[in-house]
Structures are given as structure tokens and as C-alpha cells.
Amino acid sequence: MTFDLAIFLEQAGVGRQLVHLSPKQVFFSQGDSADAIFYLRAGRAKLTVVSPEGKEATIALLSAGEFIGEESLASVGRLHLATAAAIDGRLHLATAAAIDACTALKIAREEMIRVMHEEHSLSEMYLKFLLARSMRTQADLVDQLFNSSERRLARILLLMAEYGEPGKPEPFIPPITQETLAEMIGTTRSRVSFFMNRFRKLGFIEYNGRIRVHKSLLNVVLHDQFSQPNPERPHDSATPRMRSKPVTRGKSGSGVAGNFNPVRGSLQALPNQTDMSGVHRSKAAVIALGSTLPRVDDGHAGG
């Protein structure tokens, strides 16, 4: 029988089980045995880690078409590419939880490995997923190192709105707290609230219980066209805005000193087209970027 990749990832079978998760329900928790990988068919999820001191951080947002729990495949015999605590067994290094209602295919580790060895189409797709995930991780690092917290917040909102995905963008992003947004961009909740109010006043977002992101936010972030001066400093802050040191471009650039722009630099390094499981140029642009929201009682960013 001819192998059909679409059917393999859509239907339950030997070593495969369809699972449905409600918002906030977990796929697995940090420290759980990593004996399966999930293929997210619908919905969105997030990865969080907790430090030994109990501090929690959100490290990734996941959407349909991505795998979750790939560390279950990262082992050879009894040697594991994880932490020392995982030597005696494959353990998940993070907690994966649904942001909204999710449907996923749970694939047993042994079955995934078997089919990857036998079917080139699956191994090729998985390799493309890993490459796309690596690109995203590098872009996240550049974003943290060089972009202002306002631009980091704009990038996260655009990614959650799924700009650049096939089809129309999602009109509303899933419910998310200001604390979570602050964790993801490395700032405080009060600063997130300030920036969200600013985005609303400039017409980049709107909210009525949930946040709606307009395409104008993408154009502004890509081209640094914020229309108000000193956006980085809340009105009640006495701390002046920090600016990056000017750098001189190499021979391939203009040779003129100026602020390093990891957005444009990253975009120039991207191929014109890619078929990495729906990662098109427009989404690559969002990834590479390198409450109107007043404070609310329930902690959600949108009300």
C-alpha cells in the first residue's frame, strides 16, 4: 500500500491516537516521561518552563502544523540529549499546554521512528519542521538581544495573529494574560499595558474582550514607522530610553554608521521562497522581526 503522509497525520492507527484538549489543558508536563510526539492539527499551544526557584517563563508559541515534544526522539540507546536528570529516562524539558481548543495526533516514539526510517516523505517533512523551528529560535534570540521591548511585543502579537500563514489571518488572538506577554518579551506587566494602550491609540490593535491585530502593525514594525517619539518610556517612568550603539556595516553594506537592524538583516538572509510546511515569505518576515489594554482583574491582556 502506498504511504499517504496526509492520512498518516490525520487519522488514528497503530501507535497513533487523536486527542482533543480544552484551553489550558496540558499535553505533557515538565519532567514527564517523553514517550510520544504530538502533531498539532488544530488550535494553538505554548511551551513553558519552571526554574528550580519556581519562576515560570513562556518560551514558545505553537500553531497547527507543528510538532510538540520532539525531545522524545532525541536519544540514542540509554544516552539522552537532555539534562542529567533525564539519563535514566526520556523526560520532557518543558510543559506544553493548549491556549485554545486543540486537536492533535499523539504518535508513539517507536512508531514515529519506524515510519521516519521507512517513509522519506515523513522524514523530509520533519527535517523541514526542525529547520523552521531552528530559524524561529535564532530569530527569537536576535529579537531579545537587539529589539526594543515595544517591537518585541508587536512581533509576538503578529505571530499570535498568524500573519503570513496560508489563508486569512486570525482576526483575534487567543486569550493571553499581560503577565504571559511580559514573560515572553522580558519586561514588566506595566510596560506591556503601556505599549498595548499605545498600539490601540495608533490604530494597530483593537479589543472588545479579545485582542484584534491589524495589518498596519506589521508595516510599522518592519519599517520602524512609529509615529510618536520615545515610545520605549512609559509616561510615569523617569528612566531615559536606552538606545543601541551605532555599528558600521561591512563592505557589502553602505558603510554608513547607524543602529543595527536585525529585522532587515535577517530578512536579507532568507530565501525568496520556501515550502517549509507553510512558512512563506510573509511569515518569515514576522518571525525575523527580529491593556489598550488597561490592567484588568482577571489578568487577561484583552479584558
N, C-alpha and C positions, 0 to 999 in steps of 0.2 A: 504494500500500500504506500502511495506517495505521501510524504510528510507535508502537512499544511501548517505553517507557523501560526497563522491567524487562529485556526481551530485549536491548536495546542494551547494558546494563551487565553482562549475564551471559554473553553469547556473543561469541566472536571473529568478526571480519568485516573489512571493508575498513578499514584503518587501526587495527584493534583486535586485540590479542593477549593471550591468557590466559597469565599467568606464575605459577609456583609457587616460593616461596622457603623455604629452610630457616632455622631460627633463626640469627641473626647475619649472614645473607646480606643484601647491600645492594641496594636498588632503584636508587640512584644515589649518587654521592659529591659532596661539596662541590667546586665548580669544574668538574664535568662539564657538558657541553652540555645545556641544558634544551630538549629537542625533543619531549617527551611528558609526559602527566599520567597518574597511576595512580589507579584506583578500587579501594580495598581491599574485597574481597568477604568475606574470612575471615581471622582472625588479628589480631595487634596489632603495631604498629611504633613506632619512635621517631625523632625528629629530633635530630641532634647537630651542633654547630658546633665548629670548632677555630680558636683565635686565632692570629695570626702568631707568638706565642711558643710555640705548641704545646699550650696548655691547652684541654681538651675540656669541653664542657658539653652536657647534655641539655636541650632547650628545649621539647619537646612529646611527648606520648604519643598515638598514633593507634589507632583501633579500626575495625572493619568498618563500612562505610557512609560513610567519609570519603575525600576526595581527597588525593593526595600529589603534590607538585611543581607546585602551582598557579602558581608563578612562571614556568612555561613559557608561560603565557598573558598575562603582564604585560609586554607590549611593543607598541610601535606602530612599524612600519617598522624603522628602524635605531636608534630611541631606546628604551632599556630602563630599566625602573624598578628597577634593581639597583645594583650598585656600579660604580665607574669601570672596574674590570677586566672588566666584562661588556659594555662598549659595543660591542665587535666581535663579540659573540655572546651568546645567552641562556645563562646559567650558573646552575647550582643553587647556592643560598646556604647549603645545609646538606646533611648526609648523612642519608639515610633507610635504616634497617636494620630487618629483621624481629626482633621479640622472640621470637615463637614461629612455628610454621609458618604461612605466609601464602599466600593466593591473591588475585591482583589482575588487573585488566584494564588493560593498557597501551594508552593511546589516543594516537595521534599528534596533535601540536599542531594541524595543519591540519584533521584530521578533527573534533577537538573543537570548534574554532572554527566550522567549517561547520555542524555539527549544532546548535550553540547558536543560530546565526543562523536556522536553518530550523525548529527544533522548540522551541516555547515551554516544553514540559514539562521539557526538559533545562536550559534557561537558568534557569527558575524554581527547579529543584532546586539548581542550582549557586549561585544567589544566596542561597538559604536556608543552604546549607553555609557560604558566606563570612560570613554574618551570625552563624551559630553559632560559627564559628572566631574572629570578632572579639570576641564576648561572652566566649569562653573566655580569649582573650589578655588582655582587660581584667581578668577575674577573677584571672588569674594574677598580674598586676601588683599588684592590691589585696592579694592574699594575701601577696606578698613584702613589701609596704610595712607592713602593719598586723598580720598574724597572727604568733603565736609560731611558732618552728620546730617545736614539737610538733604544733600544729594544721596546719601546712603538710604535715607528714609524714602525718598522718591523712587529709588531703584527697587526697594522691597515692595512698595505699593504697586509698581508696574509689573513686577514678577508675579505678585499675587493676583493681579487682574489678568494675567496670562496674555499680555500683549505680545504679538509675534507668533502665537500658536495658530495652527490651522483653524480656519473658521473665524467667527467674530469673537472679539474679546469678551470676557465675562463682564457684565455690567456692574456687578457688585462683587467685592472681595468677601471671603468668608469672615465671620465674626472673629476678631482678634483683639486682645487687650493692649492697652498702651504699654503695660509692663513688658509684654512679649516683644512688641516693636522696639522698645528701648533696649532689651537684651540683645536683639538681633543686630542693631546698629551700633551698640556700645555707647549709649548715652543714658540720660535720665528720663523718667516719665514726664517731668515738667517741660523738658525741651521738646519731646515728641508732641506734647499738647500744643506748645507754641508753634511748631512748624506745621502741624495739621491745620490749625486755625489760619495760618498764613496761606497754605495751599488753598483753602476754601475761599478766602478773600480774593485771591488771584484767579479763581475760577478753575483751578486744576482738579479739584475734587468737590463732591457734594455728599451729603449724608442725610438720611432720614431713617434712623435706626441702624442702617448699614452703610458702608462707605462705597461710593461710586467714583471710579477713577476716569478722568477724561484724557483723551489722547494728547491734549496740549501739554500735559505733564512730561510726556516722552520728549517732545520737541524742546522744551525748556531745559531738561536735564542734559540732553545730547549737546546742546549748543550754548549752555551757560547763560541763558537769557532771562535770569531772574530780574524782574523789573524794579525791585526795591533794594536799596543799599544795605549792606551789613546784615544779611539775612541770618547769619550764624548766631547772633546775640539776642536772647530774649530781652523784652523791654525792661525787666526788673533786674537784669544782670549788669554788674559793674565790671565784669571781666571783658577786656577787649577781644575782638575776634582774632584768632591766630591764623596767619597766612603761611602757606608753604614757601620754602626758599626757592628763588628762581634758579632754573637749571638751563644749561646751554645744550641744545640739541646736537647730535653728531653730524657727520658730514652729509648724511642723507637728508637732514632737515634743513631749515632755513638758516641756521647759525645764529638766530636771534634769541637772546635770553628771555625766558618767560616762565610762568607757572607750569609745572609738569601736568599734563592732562592724560591720565591713564585711560580715559574713555576713548579718545581718538587714537591713542597709541595702540590699544588693544584691538580696536576695530580694523586698523590697517593690517594687522597680523592675521585677520580672519580670512578664510577663503571666500570667494564670491558666492559660492553656492555649497550647500551641504545637504545630505539626506539623513543626517543623524537623528532618525526617529522623530521627525517633525521639528527639529531645531533649525529654523530658517534664519535668513539674514536679520530679519527684524527682531526675532527673539535673541539672536546672538548680540545684537546691539544693546538690548535691555540687559542681558547678562553681563556685558562688558562695561556697563556704566560704572565702568569701574565705580477736648478734641473737638478740629472745626467742630472741633473735637474738644469740647470742654471736658474737664475732669468729671467723670460720672461715677455713680455709686457702685454699679456692678462691675466696673473695671474695664468694660469694653471700649475700644477706641472710638467706635461709631455711635455710642449712645446706649 
